[in-house]
Amino acid sequence: MKSLSKLAHTVDESQIIEFFQESVGQWRSQRRYYTLPDGETKEMVSMITIRFLEQGCDELQKLAQIHELAESVFLICGAEVTWCSTDVLKNRSESQGSTLFGALGNTLYRDRGFATSKPVTAQYNFPNPKTLCLRTEYNGSVFEEELKLIGSKYRTRQTIISRAGEQLMIGQYIEKRMV
């Protein structure tokens, strides 16, 4: 039997559970990266699959171990995201892979970062129930992300990458749920 303290969730934890559950499915992501300050652009299309991860599942236990969390600590939920990306302008396959997310308090644990294969953490918050904001810092860079659910069929995302207080790249995404 789980203790009451493990059943109670913070507001952010309740919102991340709902956000991940609402994000489950297959998405077609169209995005554009703007390199600053010269404005060079890169256009990508990705097929993304999101799977909800329940507290206590093998993937979240593995993620907690990677982050060296105490055995008594359980990530409250998570998501597995797999993708396959194509560079639209060059018409070639760019990348494919997967990443795990797990939430606890207002920290999101990941098995890898955007620009590293090492485990990273992000602080997250919800300005409203349909908008997830993340801030991740590693290797001298800051990644600020906003993911917004729009109805049940669309998501928008924006990522701003900075280093030493200077913005280096902006990524803007529109994602449509595949039926």
C-alpha positions in Angstrom: 0.0 0.0 0.0 1.4 3.4 -1.0 1.6 6.0 1.7 -0.7 9.1 1.5 2.4 11.3 0.9 3.1 9.4 -2.3 -0.4 9.8 -3.6 -0.6 13.5 -3.0 0.8 15.6 -5.9 1.7 19.2 -6.3 -0.3 21.3 -8.6 2.6 21.2 -11.2 2.7 17.4 -10.8 -1.0 17.1 -11.5 -0.7 19.3 -14.5 2.3 17.5 -15.9 0.4 14.2 -15.6 -2.5 15.6 -17.5 -0.3 17.4 -20.1 1.6 14.2 -20.9 -1.6 12.2 -21.1 -3.1 14.7 -23.5 0.1 14.6 -25.6 0.0 10.8 -26.2 -0.2 9.8 -29.8 1.5 10.4 -33.2 2.4 13.9 -34.3 3.7 15.5 -37.5 6.1 18.2 -36.5 7.1 21.0 -38.9 9.7 23.3 -37.5 12.1 26.0 -38.5 15.4 26.8 -36.7 16.7 30.4 -37.0 20.5 30.7 -36.3 21.2 34.1 -34.8 22.4 36.7 -35.5 22.8 35.9 -39.2 19.3 34.4 -39.6 20.3 31.2 -41.4 17.3 28.8 -41.4 16.8 25.1 -41.3 13.5 23.5 -42.0 12.6 20.1 -40.5 9.7 17.7 -40.6 9.5 15.0 -37.9 7.2 12.1 -37.1 6.9 12.0 -33.4 5.3 9.3 -31.2 4.6 10.1 -27.5 3.8 7.4 -25.0 2.7 8.1 -21.4 4.7 6.4 -18.6 3.0 5.4 -15.4 4.7 5.9 -12.0 6.8 2.8 -11.2 7.2 1.5 -14.8 10.6 0.1 -15.8 11.5 3.1 -17.9 11.0 5.6 -15.1 12.9 3.3 -12.7 15.8 3.3 -15.1 15.6 7.1 -15.5 15.7 7.5 -11.7 18.8 5.3 -11.6 20.5 7.2 -14.3 20.0 10.4 -12.3 21.1 8.6 -9.1 17.9 9.3 -7.2 17.3 7.4 -4.0 15.5 4.0 -4.4 12.7 5.4 -2.2 12.1 8.2 -4.7 9.5 7.5 -7.5 9.1 9.8 -10.5 5.3 10.5 -10.6 4.9 10.0 -14.4 6.7 10.5 -17.6 6.7 10.2 -21.4 8.7 8.4 -24.0 9.2 10.4 -27.2 10.5 8.8 -30.4 11.2 10.7 -33.6 12.4 10.5 -37.1 13.4 13.8 -38.7 14.0 15.0 -42.3 15.7 18.1 -43.4 13.2 19.7 -45.8 15.6 22.0 -47.7 18.2 19.2 -48.3 15.6 16.5 -48.7 17.5 14.0 -46.5 17.0 12.1 -43.3 18.5 14.1 -40.4 18.0 12.1 -37.2 16.0 9.5 -35.4 15.9 8.5 -31.8 14.1 8.5 -28.5 14.2 10.2 -25.2 12.6 9.6 -21.8 11.1 12.3 -19.5 10.1 11.8 -15.9 8.6 14.3 -13.5 9.0 14.9 -9.8 8.1 18.2 -8.1 8.8 20.9 -10.6 11.8 19.1 -12.1 11.7 17.2 -15.3 14.4 14.5 -15.6 15.6 13.4 -19.1 17.9 10.7 -20.2 19.5 13.0 -22.7 19.5 16.7 -23.7 18.9 18.5 -27.0 22.7 18.9 -27.5 24.1 16.1 -25.3 23.6 12.4 -24.9 24.1 12.8 -21.1 21.2 13.0 -18.6 19.8 16.5 -17.9 17.2 18.1 -15.8 14.8 21.0 -16.5 12.7 23.1 -14.2 9.2 23.3 -15.4 6.1 25.4 -14.7 2.6 25.9 -16.2 1.5 29.5 -16.8 -1.8 27.9 -17.7 -3.0 24.2 -17.8 -2.3 23.9 -21.6 1.2 25.5 -21.6 4.3 23.8 -20.3 7.5 25.9 -19.9 10.9 24.4 -19.4 14.3 25.8 -18.6 17.3 23.5 -19.0 20.9 24.5 -18.5 24.1 22.5 -19.3 27.5 22.9 -20.9 27.2 26.7 -20.6 23.9 26.8 -22.6 20.4 27.6 -21.6 17.4 26.1 -23.4 14.0 27.8 -22.8 11.1 25.9 -24.2 7.3 26.5 -24.4 4.9 23.7 -25.4 1.3 24.6 -25.9 -1.6 22.3 -26.5 -4.2 23.8 -28.8 -7.4 21.8 -28.7 -6.9 18.1 -29.2 -5.2 18.2 -32.6 -2.4 20.8 -32.5 0.6 21.8 -30.4 3.0 24.6 -30.8 6.5 24.7 -29.5 9.2 27.3 -29.3 12.8 26.8 -28.1 15.3 29.6 -27.5 18.9 28.5 -27.1 21.3 31.0 -25.4 24.9 31.0 -24.3 26.6 33.7 -22.1 23.4 35.7 -22.2 23.3 35.8 -26.0 20.6 34.1 -28.0 22.0 31.7 -30.5 19.0 29.9 -32.0 15.2 30.0 -32.1 13.2 26.9 -33.0 9.5 27.3 -33.8 7.3 24.3 -34.3 3.7 23.5 -35.3 2.6 19.9 -34.6 -0.5 18.2 -35.8 -1.9 15.0 -34.3 -2.0 12.2 -36.8 -5.2 10.1 -36.8 
